[in-house]
Amino acid sequence: MIVTAWVFPGTGGTIAILNNLLEYFSQEEVILVGRPHLLNDEQKWGEHLPRLYPIQPILPPKGRTNKYRRLLALPRIIPRLKQIAREENCTKILSVFPDEFMMYASYQVSKELDLPFYTWFHNTYLDNRHGLWRRIAKRWQPKFFNHAETNFVMSEGMRDYYADVYPDITFEPLEHGFVIPEVSYKPPSQAQGKIKFMFSGSLNESCLDASIRIFKHIIANPNYELHIFTGDTNFLDIHDIKGDNVIVHGFRPLSEFVAMLNQFDIMLLPHGFVGGQTEAEYKTIFPTRTIPLLYSNRPILAHSPPHAFLTTFLKQRDCAEVVEIADTNAIQIAIDRLINDEQRRNQLIKNALETSDFFNVKRIGGKLKQALFS
């Protein structure tokens, strides 16, 4: 039984990751339990997929009192999870974070039914909580880690971070899996007219300072054009990211988004240097939007601090031009290299295409199956 915060229908990152992964499992192997992210009867769950058990939402995801209501709902959620586990004859429970309440409910059910428990952390927990929620996290996080047969984490960087904090507990990287299309290397044609830069994803504290720095530098040059794919444009208004050479596309479904990538010349991948996130989060974040960029057949310009796992990953595989200092002169030098150095540009693209297969859902699914069913 896989238990998570939000499930289909919806567009969140965790939803997409689980949907990709479930394509690799049969209906006899797993079931999925969670709260619907959107109440939309027009979208239909695939008949070939494992069974989906929606838990009635407590409040819309952005309700101000949502956390309190989810906490108070645990006495209702736990019996429901137990009922589902018994009806389906579940033998193991895998709980997915970023929701501590569904994970706590799963933890309790695994103890009461004596079922092996596994966690999968998509980002850090205790390090990102404050006030009351931090006091709760101090109690819950060690319980989850100690009780689990295996604690999966979304990157090697997160594994290394937690291994230093909890040296006696095993953490195993289980990266975000994607259906990677078969893309053959093709040298991009020489840019015609303005150099088109592309950014995709959410503008939030995990990448905001680096994004604004690189955006403002690009739009100040009339020979450059900035294309932004994001569902939330508030930050663009707040930071005055606008002009004749700024084109905001909004949110696009993945298939439509990928089909448009060949229209651009340079892919942007900013990662926060400073901001409202904790040091642990900046060190361990691996943005999901990285993967489509890797198989875009276009060079990636990453703006990421030296202490971040993302920086290490990209440099080790030499699959992006990485700017590690918060300096626009360094950004411009990297841009000029990608525009003028054809050999460097093509080598980065080849390395990125090879790296993208690391996130192939077949590899990730096989790794999870081996851990759960061997």
Order of alpha helices (4+ residues) and beta strands (2+ residues): beta-alpha-beta-beta-alpha-alpha-beta-alpha-beta-alpha-beta-alpha-beta-beta-alpha-beta-alpha-beta-alpha-beta-alpha-alpha-beta-alpha-beta-alpha-alpha-alpha
